[in-house]
Amino acid sequence: MKNFTLVKNIFLILFSILVFHNNGFSQCTTGQVQVPAITNNYARSIYQVNLVDNPTNAFGGPNSTLAVLNNSNSFIELRMANIVSIGTSVTVHGVDGNRVNVWVWNNTAGYVSVGTNVSLDYTFISPINWEYIFISNGTGFSSIDYIDASTSTVRCVPDTDNDGVADSADLDDDNDGVADTVENVCASSTLTWANHYIEGTTSSTGERPSVDAANPALSFNGVTLAIAPVTSNTTTQDYRVNNEFTTAGYTLFQNSIAGGISTHTFTFSRAINNLSFTLFDIDTGPNFTDEAQFIITTTGGATYTMSASDYTLGANTRYLGNNTFLGGGVDESVNFNFTVPVRSIVLIYRQRGTSPFDNQGMALGNLSFCVAADTDNDGIADYLDLDSDNDSCSDANEYYNSITADGGDNGIYGVGTPAVGATGRVSAASYTGSYTNALIATNAAISTQPVNRTVAVGGTTTFTVVGNAQNTTTFVSGTPTFTLPPATDSSSNLTYQWQVNTGSGFTNITNGGVYSGATTATLTVIGATAGMNGYSYQVLVRHSANVCFTSTSTTAILCIENTVSTASTTPTLCINTALTPITHTTARATGISNAGVSGANGLPAGVSASWASNTITISGTPTASGTFNYSIPLTGGCGTVNATGRITVNALPVAATNTTSTAAICENTTKTLSATPAGGTWSVVSGGGTISGTTYTPADV
């Protein structure tokens, strides 16, 4: 009776193989989860019919309309929307108690009887794979409502955080411990066709969204919509904005021909939420039957299979399964409200009538949706983004103001994969915090490091650090813009904690004792002690708007200046006389400059200085006379410190003749004084003595 092609036979075989394969393996990919679903499979067209009133009433699912077999010779043969697999439970619905004969058919087995004079509603188990069902009257006449070969199955829906709870039911879609109600601030948007394209008044007038540029552009709260050129195998078609079927919709108008089809692709720059629209005038007539199929792509590129909650059918419109809708009645509509994010929609418009002729048309109404916030413009909505402001501090850490909230691993709450409840909330998270800092990117750095300081015992010194910080809400493709402007300076929000290492590691400094400014940019040391020599200092710089930021400065050293005592003596001696050693006591120095060098550092020739065991010793026999103010630099340790003193070296005196000036006579020496006194007096500076003949020996010089 039927002349099926080889292609159809191959399709049946391949379909059986695929059904077997898919029953054994999950079809979901990462980022999806399986949920229970019904794959609807109803009759969608008539293969042959005889003496049946309203035969198309048997199309689709339950709608309380009947195809009436009102003659003993009445029969109807229907084609199902999809192949019915062997073992599938099928029910023929109609008026209870009516009796019918039922066969199913495929090209290999031919007609196979599955029920003789059976009472409606009648259920049978498919003995073969089939696509056509033949029904005739049993005893009396019968009325058929619909054929249901739907199957219980699973469908793949988005599960972004892979926690086993579908995003549509998950209250925390990224498991960061921040509720979607906090992160998913969704801005309502509407694509009103007439606001972007010139509206026509007939199917052949108005601008073409797939060809003409939108004015203004199709941009909605940071999301753009691209409409791809339409592909079609019809010879006459108009896809324009006009009011042919509704007030300013996107009209799909084309030839009604066998195999007539057009494809319309709508792609958002990133997934939008709560998409809703109406498909107007999806209906049937003597020369056409509209069929609309949708291919819906959601987050992560996954395709989505609709459930009954996603659409509302017109009175006679049928859902055939596989996101496919068959027109019925006159000027009917289907309303869509999606609970999953939608990245793109492909609308495939087909002709399914048995006697195609002339034209067919329907219209896509305005699109309403909301655009989830994407603070950093990286294409990932905040409620799915683990670092919404891309400042390298996770939303979890910023929300809870804790650097350990995300466990330090992958940005989700806690360490590793968290346990979640039935609603997808992380069991260990409190969901109480502040989201403000997660939306403002903060950058901070130390621009000037502290430097080493030298101070005298009891002195005062400071260590200073300079930090700078910027806040921004401007982003380019996910990258924060920290240039001033548009960023703002937030250096005043930097905080500081100075630390000291006295030899056992760094510890925090508190104000008191020798320290002040312990939590400011400048640490002051007051009254430094000798024991603080060599202490190391560093500062931890943080920012109140980015809990993850901590910058540790370089280390600065406190050096207590060297000290040296005054000279043990300040001698006066004669030239070529051995010097009784002079000593200075030092602290923290490790040596002196020009040690052992005669006449160095202001010492008289023949005299040098040495250093050992914190003592400078000056010794030698001066070979030059004069007053010598020496200054011996200490080496090692810190500071510029010199040991200073004075040595007076007298020259040997010449004979004093008739002089009133003072003549020096070195100790333990004899000096002849020559004079021709003519009255007058004499005196000795250092003491008196006796003159014996012509020789005077001082007593105290």
Secondary structure, 3 states (H helix, E strand, C coil): CCCCCHHHHHHHHHHHHHHHHHHHCCCCCCCEEEEEEEECCCEEEEEEEECEECHHHHCCCCCCCCEEECCCCCEEEEEEEEEECCCCEEEEEECCCCEEEEEEEECCCEEEEEEEEEECCEEEECCCCEEEEEEEECCCCEEEEEEECCEEEEEEEECCCCCCCCCCCCCCCCCCCCCHHHHCCEEEEEECHHHHCCCECCCCCCCCCCCCCCCCCCEECCEEEEECCCEECCCCEEEEEECCCCCCEEEEEEECCCCCEEEEEEEEEEEEEEEEEEEECCCEECCEEEEEEEEEECHHHCEECCCHHHEECCCCCEEEECCEEECCCCCCCEEEECCCCEEEEEEEEEECCCCCCCEEEEEECCEEEEEECCCCCCCCCHHHCCCCCCCCCCHHHHHHCCCCCCCCCCCCCCCCCCCECCCCCECCCCCCCCCHHHHCEEEEEEEECCCCEEECCCCEEEEECEEEEEEECCEECCEECCCCCCCEECHHHEEEEEEEECCCCEEECCCECCEECCCCCEEEEECCCHHHCCCEEEEEEEECCEEEEEEECCCEEEEEECEECCCCCCCEEECCCCEEEEEEEEECCCEECCCCCCCHHHCCCCEEEEEECCEEEEEECCCCCEEEEEEEEEECCECCCEEEEEEEEECCCCCCECCCCCCCCCCCCCEECECCCCCCCCCCCCCCCCEECCEECCCCC
